[in-house]
Amino acid sequence: MILHIIGNNDWQNALNCGEYSPDSLHNDGFIHCSTLKQTTEIANLFFKGATNLKILCIDEEKTKSKIVYEDTENFGQLFPHLYGALNLDAVFKVVDLNSDENGKFVLPSELVALGSV
């Protein structure tokens, strides 16, 4: 399982289009994803102050595009990158991403149950 943080409007657009093809795919050549352990760090680093966010839970076995684990930003860890549009049948769960009282994003309880972080 890999995860992708997405705004609610972008998710609705993807549902209407039948696939997800964000700006990062066109600008960077891939869709930025994360592992369960990486998700809150990424959310707090890149989405601070954002609202109406969701986490897409993606079955790696069902993606039609190639997934490569790499460190393109020199973070010292490997991140999953999806090299092509995301076919929506690979998304098996969508959960809201909310922040705590201090404004920090926290992993939703339904994702915590999927593994230790």
C-alpha positions, 0 to 999 in steps of 0.5 A, a space after each residue: 500500500 502506498 498513500 497520496 495526499 489530495 485536496 477534496 476538489 482534486 479528488 472530485 475532479 478525478 472521480 469525474 474524469 475516471 483517473 487522477 493526473 495531477 500537475 506533479 505528473 506533468 511538472 515532475 514526471 510522476 505522482 508523489 506518494 508516500 508510505 504509511 510511516 512517511 505520510 504525516 511528515 510529508 503532510 506537515 511539511 508540504 500541506 501546513 494550513 491546508 484544509 479539505 485534504 484526503 489520503 488515497 490508499 493505493 494498492 500497488 498491485 493494481 496500478 497500471 503505471 510503474 511505481 519507483 521508490 527513489 529519493 529525488 529530493 535528497 530526504 535520505 529516504 525512498 518515496 514511492 513515485 507513480 510514473 503515470 496517471 493513477 487508475 482509480 480502481 487501484 484506490 481501495 480506501 479514501 480517508 480524511 486528513 485532519 489536523 490536531 488542536 495545534 495544527 499538526 496533521 495526524 494519521 487517521 485512526 483507520 490508517 493507524 490500524 493498518 500498521 505500526 508507524 
